[in-house]
Amino acid sequence: MKNLFFKRTQESKNEKTKKNGFLISSLFLLVSVLSSAQEAQKDTTKVNQLDEVLVSALRVTTKTPVSFSNMSKEELAARNLGQDIPVLMNYLPSVVTTSDAGNGLGYTGIRVRGSDATRVNVTINGIPYNDSESHGTYWVNMPDFASSVQSLQLQRGVGTSTNGAGAFGASLNMLTDSYAKKSTGEISNSFGSFNTQKHTVKFSTGLMNDHFEIAGRLSALKSDGYIDRASSDLKSYFLQGTYVGKTTLIKALTFGGTEKTYQSWNGIDAIKLAEDRTYNSAGAFTDEFGNPRYYDNETDNYHQDHYQLHWNEKVSDNWSTNLAFHYTKGKGYYENYKENAAMADYGLLPVGSVTTTDLIRQKWLDNDFYGTTFSANYKADKLDVILGGGWNKYEGDHFGKVIWSRYASQSELGDHYYDDFSTKTDGNVFAKANYQLLENLSVYGDLQYRNVRYKANAAETGLVDDNFNFFNPKAGLTYNINEKNALYFSYARANREPNRTDYEGGSDVRPEKLNDYELGWRLKSGKIQVNSNVYYMKYTDQLVLTGELDDVGSPMRKNSGDSYRLGLEVDAVIKFAKQWSISPNFTLSSNKNVDFVSDANGSLVNLGNTNIAYSPDFIAGNILTFAPVSAFKVSWLSKFVSDQYLNNIDDTTGKLKDYFVNDLNASYEIKMASVFKSIGFNVLVNNILDVDYVSNGADYGGGYVYYFPQAGINFLAGLTLKF
């Protein structure tokens, strides 16, 4: 919940009434639709096609000139033993992942083509998930969400138009569990290194009376973390009700989570990295007797609930529609022990001659996010058209409390030492079409208009009232050379507004622009599939990472003028024997700031072309799988990431070394005739060669560089009972 800098004012009674009315009206819509729906046919063999109404508005296929990767529920399940979704995606092309705690739980991050998580547009069933203000995705707020994901697709580059903030590195859309026709149950437990454990219970009633299904999940995860005191105590839930009709599919779902995570986002310097890799400075203080101690509740605490209502309708053989309403409620705080804090900074008056005090503070966020998304899909023999859009609003109350102070002065329990308020509205409409111009040539077009209005009132940001209007066109061609080979080319324009942290960095921050060119070749021949893609992403005013973090671990960025990312991506699946397969991928790239100007000791210096921070030139992954029988599979997973700068001035003192890490994953399922349908065993050995490596860092300039080391060899093992 690093977005805790993004807080919101208390609502008036009218505002609360409005939000309650939104939920009530959504539930009323569901009830009224169910009551008025036509009697469905009992034959539901084709009803899964109704899910495609939603999928088609979000996802692409090989007919679309976009670079992408898919992961199915089965692929996620093989390694789903507690680690977050970014870590499960680690072996996809152009992906780099990291973990603050060092073992894949708690706070985790993802970068695609060198772009950080704030530039990866994430949707859940088409509903935006990125935090509206920070643009970040906080997977710690949804622990074990992978257990409720039916499939996901990662589109690299700008991708196609979708809801939420513009994609400047990639788009990730996740589809939650589909309904089950027959009742099912599942109990999963896993244990591993660093006292890690995950417990999950799932159920489905199956289709009752051929129309209704209720399904759900409860999860609890705990871990001490690899880094000292980087503990996680996580809980989550998922509940879904589904109505299936002849031409209607309605889903009402709620999911959410509660997290308590000991802070571990400070990193360590080079000396500590060499002497004590697991050291954590968070919570460190010296008591009044001069003894070094650690505050035991230097934690991040957050609770988030999501509500979604989806109505998919097949209007005719050619037309289908999707309408959705959503509401997300989040509330939580950071807690910190502060030594020798200036009393004036917390609204405290001096006590005699005493002007500083030790204190414990909490930084709170209380926010609401709600809106609607919609789409209509027309399909004919040669034409596939999707019209859609969405409107969403965010309201955030940010406030701080001092819950203990050595010198309390005039303070009262419950006093706020700051109160900030922010709102953001985001509306968009889009139209995208794929037309089969010739037998072997199809044309793709995509137009999106997006309006963003952001208001903020804070000491860090100042008074902000910005309005942005973005037009994002996209176009491309796909040419089928023959049944096995296809070429594609696409151009996409994207615009993106600054986030809250950008405004904290200065009032002259500008929105960023991107022109993305993609040229690809796809081969599918028997046992071989190959995808290759050349991309050129040309930025204007790109908000590049500076290498610095603010006091709650959020990355700082600044406009860099002109910059670009030029790369080659290749991934393949090769089945070279009945029981053997290999899935290699690599990305070779050049990521440059053009004529980068640096402020060196108050003087502006043109450094020419410099490397963009956090952008390795070479990333490679591979999965080698041996499956002697259908019930048993073992995979050797490898990942290489070349060295990367933590700054934009090519200062080698702030540079991460390359690393090569290997994991071993095995699964075995025993089919049962009674009691249980199956018993499954999963084992994951991470970093099996016990490599000391660092996947992330921070550079504050002047040689002040901090590193985030990852765990050596560690394991997770799980048992799953299905009935």
N, C-alpha and C positions, 0 to 999 in steps of 0.2 A: 504494500500500500504506500509506495513512495510518492503517490500523488497527494499526500497529506498536506502539501503546501496549498492545496486547492480546496479551500473551505467555503462555507456558505452561511448567510444570515438566517436568523430564525424566521419562520414563515408566519404570515398573518393568518387569521382564521379563514379568510376568504381563499388564500392559497391552498391551505390544507383541504378545504372543502372541494376545491377544484381537482386536487389529486385523488381524493377519495371518490369523487364523481367519475373520474377517468376509469378507476378500477371497477366501480359498480357498473358503469355503462358497458365496459368490456365484457364483464360476466353476464350482463343482461343480453348482450348480443349473442353470446354463446348459447344461452338458454333458449332464446327466441329462434335461433337458426336450427337448433336441434329439434325443437318442437314443431317447426314448420317444414323440415326437410322431407322430401318425398321418400316413400318406402324403398329401401335399397333391395337389389337382387341378392339372393343368398350366395350366389357364385361370386367370390371375391378374388378369383385367381388373377385378375388383371388390375386390381385396385391399387397395387403398389405404383402403378403408373401415375397416380395422382401426386405422389411425392415429386415427380419430375417437374411439376408446375413450379415448385419452389426451386428445385435444383437448376432448372434451365435458366432462371433469372440470375443465378449467381455464378454458375460454373461454365467452363469451356470444355470443348472436346477437340479432337485432332482436326476438326473442320475449321477451327478458329485459329488465326495466326498469332498465337500467344504461347510463351514458354511456361510450362506448368508441370507439377507432380501431384499425384494422388496417393493417399494412404487410406487403406480400408480398415474396418474394425478388427479384422484378423491380424493385420500387420501391427496395429497398435497394441493388441492384446498380448502379443508374444513378449513384449518388454514392459508391459504396464504393471510394474511392481511398486509404484509409489512416486517415481520421478515425474516431473512436470512435462506438459505437452512439448515445449521447446526442445527438451532433452530427447524426447522420443522422435523428434524430427531432425535430429543431429546429422543423420546420414543422407539427407536430401541434398541435391546440388546447390552450391553457392551458400550453404547455411553454416553459420558459426554460432555455437551456443556457449553459455557460461552460467555459473552458479555462485552466488555470494557465499553460501555455506560450504561450497566445494563438493557437494555430493548429489546435486540435482534436485533437491527439495528446498522449500522456502522460496527465496527470491531467485528466479532464473531469468535469463535474457536470451534474445535471439537477434542475430544480424543476418541480412540477406543481401548479397552483392555489396557488402560493406555498409549497408544502411541499417541503422539501429531500429529497435522495436517501435519507436515513436513514428517511424515511417513505413511500418508494415500495417496495412489496413486489415483489421480482424473483425469478422462478423460471425454471429451464431444464429443460424437459420435466417440469415439475411439481416439480422438486427446488429447495429454497430456495437462493438465491445470496447474499443479504445476509449480511454478516459477523455472526455471532451476537452478538458483544459491542458493536460500534460501530453495527450496523444499516446500515452504509454499503455501497455497491457500488463496487468498484474495477475499473473497466473496463481499466485499464492492465495488470492481471494476465491479461487475455484479449485481447491485441491481435489485430485482424482477425477477431474472432469473427463479425462480420456475414457473412463469407464462408461460414460453416457454418450460418447461420440460414435455415430454410425460410420462416418467417413469425413475426410478433410481434403481440401485442395489448396496447394500453394501456387499462386500465379506470380511468376517473377517479372520484375519491371512494373510498368504502370498497370498492366492487365486490362480488364474490361470495367465498364462503369458499374459501381455498386454503391451501397449506402455507407455513410461515415466519411471520415477524412480521406483526402486523396492519397493514393498509394505512391510512395516515392522510392520504394525498394521492392515491395512485393505486396500481394493481397493473400490473406489466409481466411478461407471461409470453412466453417465447420457445420455439419448437419448432425443434429442430435438423433438419438435412437428412433428408428422406425417402430411401428407397432408390430406385435407378434400375433399370429393367428391362434396359437395354442399357448396355454399357460406354461410359464417357466419360472424357475428360481435359481439363484446362484449365490454361493458364499465363497468369498475369496479372502485369503489371509497370506500376508507375506512378511518376512523378517529379513534383517540384514545388518551390515556393518553400521557402526555409530548408533547402535540401539534403534535402528530404523524399523518401523512396523506400519503396516497398512491393513485395515480390516474393512471389507466391503460386503454389503448385502444388497442383492437386486431381486426384483420380482416382476412378473407380468401376469395379469389375469387371462391373457389371450382375448380374442374377440368374443364377447358375450352377446348372445343373440345375433351374431354375425355383424354387429354394429359397434359395440363399445369395448374399449380396452383401457385399463388403468395399469400403469407401470411406475416403478420407483426405484430409488437407490439411496442408501445411507453409507457414508464412508467416514473413517477416522484414521488419521495419519499422525505419527510422531517420529521425531528424529533428533538426536543430539547434534547432528551436523559434524562435518570434518573440522571446521574452524572452531576454536574454543568458544563455548557457550552459544554457538549459532544454532540454537534449538528451534524446533518447529512443533507446534501443537495445532493441528488442523482438523476441521470437521466440515463435511459438506453433505448436501442432499440434492435429490432430483426427483420430481414427481410430475407425471404426465397423464392426461386424460385424452383419449382419442375417440372421435366419432367417424365411422366409415359408412358412406352411402354409395349409391350407384354412381353418382357424379360428384360427390362431396367428400372432402377430407378435412376435418376440423381437429386441431390440437390446442389444448390449453395446458401450459406447462409452467412450472416454477422450479427454480433451482438457486442454489446459493451456497455460501460457506462462511465459516468463522475462522480467523487465523490469529495466532499469537506467536510472534517470531522475534527471537532475540536479535537485535541489530548486528549486522556484520558487513556493512557496506563501506567501512573506512579503508580497508586494505592495509597492507604493511609495506614498509620501506625495504630497500635492498639488503640492509643489514639483518633485519628480522627474517627476511626471506631465506637468507643463508643459515641463520642460527635457529629459528623457531617458526616454521612455516605455518603453524596453526594459531599463532598469536592473534588476539583480537583486542584492539584498544577501546572498543565501545564499552561504555560504563565504567571506565577506569577513573578513580579519583583518590585523593589522599585525605585521610580523616584528620581530625583535629589534633591527633597525637603523632602525625607524620607517617602513619602506616599506609602503604598502598593497598587499595581495596577495589572491588568491582561492584557496581550497583546491580542487584539481582533482578531488577525489573526494567532494564534498558531495552524496552520492547516496542514492537509495532503491533497494534491491535485493531482489527477491522472486521466488520460484518457486512455482508452484501447479499441482497435478495433480488432475484430477477423474476419477472412475470411476463409471459408471452402468450398471445392468442393468435393462432393462424387459421385462416379459412381458405382452403384451396377448392376451386370449383372448375370442373370440366364443362364449359358452357355448350360446346358443340364438338364435332370432330376436328375442327380447326382452331377453336378458341378455348383458352383456359386462363384462369385468373388466380391471383393470390393477394389476400389482404391480411395485414398483421398489425396488432397493437402491442406496445411493450411499455414496461415501467421497471426501473431499477432503483432500489433504495440502498444507499451505502452510508455507514457511519462508523467512525473509529478515531484512533489517536496514536501518536508517538509519545513515548514517555522517556525523558532524559534527565540524568543527574548533571547539573551544571555547577562547576566550581568557580568561586570568586566572580559571580555574575554581577554586572553593574545593576544596582537596584533600580536606577532610573529607567533601564530598558524594560522593566517589568512593572512600571507604574508604582514603584515603592519609594517612599520618602526615606531619606537618611535617618539612621538611628544614632543620634549624637553625631560623632565624627565618622561613623561606619557608613560607607557608601557601596560596599560590595557584600555579597552573601552567597553561601552555598544554597542551592534550591533544587527542587524537582519540578519540572514543567511538563505539561501535556499540550501537544499541538493537535487540534481536533479538525476533522472534516465531517460535515453532515450534508449529504447531497442527494439530489433527485434527478433522474434522467428518464424522460418519457417521450412517446411519439408514435408515429405510424409509418409503415412501409407498404408499398403496393406494386403490383406488376400484372401485366396482361401479355399473354403469349399467343401469337398467331403462327400456325404451321401449315404449309401447303407443300406441294411436291418439290418446288424449287426455292421456296421462300420461308425463312424463319425470322419472325420479328418479335422483339420484346420491348414493351413500353412500360416504364416504371418510374419510381421515385420514392421520396420519403420526406418527412418533416419531424425533427427531433428538437427537444429543448433540455438544457442542463441548467440546474440552479445549485450553486455551491456556497455553503456557509463555512468560513474559516475562522476559527477562534482559538485562543490560547488560555491555559489555566496554570497557575502556580499552586500545586497541591501540598507543598511543604517548603518552608524556608527557615534557615537558621535564625535569621532576623526577619520576623514577619512584618514589621512596621505597621502600617495602617490597614493591611490587606484583610479581606474577609473570605471565608471559604466560598468558592464558586465565582469569585471575581474573574473577569476576562482582562488580560493585558493587551489583547488586540482583537478586533472584530472586522473581518473582511467579507465582502459579498461579491459574487460573480454570476453572470448568466451568459448562456450561449445558445443561440438558435441556429439550426443548420437544416436547410431545405435543398432538395435537388430533384430534378426530373431528367430522365434519359430515354433515349431510343436507340436500340441496336438491332442490326439486321444482318443476316447472312443469306446471300442470293447465289444460286447455282447458275452462273452466267453461261457456262459451257459444260459439256459433259465432264471435263477434267479441270475446270476452273471455277472457283467460287470467290465472291467478293464480300468483304466484311466492312460494315460502317457502324460507328458508335458516336453519338452526340450526347453530351451532358452539360447542363447548366446547374451551377451550385451557388447558393447565397449563404454567407456566414455572417452573423452579427455577434460580436463578443464585447461584453462589458465587464470591467473589473475595478475594484476599489481596494487597494492595498498599499502599504508602505513600500513593498518590494517592487510592485509593478507601476505604481502611480495610478492616476485615473485613466483608464483605457475605455474607449468607445469606438471600436473599429467595425467597419462594414466592408465585406469583400464580395465581389461578384466574379465568378470564375466560369469560363467556357472551356470545356475539355473535349476536343474532337479526337477521334481515333478512326483509322482505316487500314485495310490490309487485303492481301490476296493469298489464296491457297491454290497451288497447282499440283495436281496428281500426275506425276510422270507416268506411273503405271500402278498396278495394284499394290506394289510393295513400297514405292517411293513417293514422297511428297515434299514439295518446297513451299515455304511461306515467307511473306514479307509484311511488316506492319509498321505503322507510325502512330504514336500516341502522344497527346499533349496533356500535361497535368499541372495544376496549380495547387498550392497548399499554404494555408495561413500559419503564422507563428503560434507557438504554444505559450503557456503562462511563464515558463522558465525563460523563454526568449525575451519576453517583455521585462523580466527582472534584470536581464543583462544590458538593457539600454532602450531608450525610447525610439531610436531610429531603426528598429528592426523592420525588415521588409518581408513580404510573402515571397516564396520561392517558386520558380518555374522550371519545368522539365520537358524536353523533347526527347522521346524514346524511340529509337529505331531498332527493329528486331528482324533478323534474317535467319531462317531455320530450315533444317532438313530432317525428315522423319523416315525411318526405315522399319518395316515390319515384315519379316521373312521367316516363316517357320519358327525356329527356336531362337531367333535373334531379333531384338528390338533395339534400335538406336535413335536417340534424339540429340541433335546438335543445334546450337543456336549462337549466333554472333549478335551482340548487343552494343549499341552506342547510346549512352544516356548523357545528354548535354544539358547542363544546369545553368540557370541564371539566378544569382543570389541564393545558392544552396546554403541551407543552415547546417553547416558541418559541425561535428563534435569538436570542442576545443581541447578535450582531455580532462577538463576540470569537472568536479562534482560540487553541488551546493551542499548545505549543511544537513540535508536529509537524503543525500545520495543520488539526487537527480542529475543527469548529465547536462552540462552547459553547452550552448551552441552559439554560433554567430554566422552572419552572412559572409560568404567568401567570394562574391563576384561571380566570375565564370569558372566552371569546373566541369569535369566529365568523368564517366566510367565507360571504359571500352573493354569488352571481354568476350571470351569463347567458353560456352558451356557444353559439355558432352555427358550424356548418361546413357546407360545401356542395361539390358537384361539378356543374358546369354545362358541358355540351357545346353551345356556341352555334353551332358550324359543324362541318363534317365533319373539318377538320384542327385545330380550336381547342378548347381546354377551359380552364376556370379553376376553381381549388379554393381559395376564400377561407375564412377562419375568424377569429373574434374572441372574446375573453372580456372582459366588463365586470364588475368585481367590487368589493366593499367588504370589507376584511379588518381586523377590529378586536379589540383587547384591551378588555374591558369593565371600567371602573373600575380602571385599571391603577395599581398602587402602586409607586413608584420609591424607591430608597434614595439620597437626595441628601445627600452629606456627613454621613452618619450619621443623617439624619432621614427618616422615611417620609412621602412626599408622594403623595396621590391625584391623578393626572393626568387622571382621567375616561377617556373612550374614546380610545385611541391606535391608530395604524396598526401592524399586525404587520410586523415586519422582513422584508425580502426578498419583499414581496408587492405587485407592481405592480397598479394599478387597471385597466389596459387592456393587453391583449396581442392582437396581430393578426398573421396570416400569410396568405400567398397564393402559389399556384403557377400561373403562366400558361404553358400548354404549346402548342407548335405542332408538329404531326407531319404533314408533307406526304405522307410515305410511311411504311409500317410499319417500315422499317429506320432511319429518321432521326427524332430527336426533340430539340427544344431547349426548355428551360424557364427562365423568369425567376422566381426565388424571392425573396420579400420577407418581412421580419420587423420588426415594431415592438413595442417594450417601453417602457411609460411609466416615469416616474421612480419610484424606490422607496427607502424608508428602510432604513438599515443598523442601525437601533436601534428600540426599542419605546417611546421617549419623545418622538417627533416632533421630534427635534433635527435641524434642517435642515443643520447642519454635517456630518452623516453621512448623505448622501443621494446616490444615483446618479442621474445625468441620464438622461432617456429617450434611446433610440437607434432608428434606422431603418436596416437593413442589407439589401442586395440581393446575391444570387448569380446566376450564370449557369451552367447545366448543359446540355451537349449530348452526345448519344450517336449513334453510327452503326455499324451492323453489316452486314458484307458476307458473304453466304452463298457458300460455296465448294463445288465439285463434287468436289474431290479434296484429299488431304493433310489440310487442315483443314475442319471443318464450317462454321466461321465465323471471321471476324476482326472484333473489336469495338474501337471507339475511344470513349473517354470524356474529356471535358474539364469541369473545374469551376473557375470563377473566383469565389473568395470575396470578399465585400465589394467588388464591382466598382466602386462609386462612391467607394472609398477613404475611408470615414468613420472618424474617430477616435472610438472608443467604448470604454466600460468596462462589462463585463457582470457584474462581481462586486466585492465589497469587504469590508472588515472595519472595525469601529468599536470601539475600546477605551475610549471615553469621554474626556471632557476635550479633545476636538478631535483625538485621535490616530486618524486615519482613513487607511486604506490601500486602494489600488485595484489591480485586475487588468486592465490594458488588453489589448485584443484586436488582432490584426493588421489592418493596412490591406489594400489589394488584394493578393491572392496567388492562386496557381493550383495545380492538380493535373491531370495528364494521364496517361491510362492506355491500355495496349494489352492486349487479351485474345484469346488463341488457344484455340479449342475444337476438340477432335478426338475 
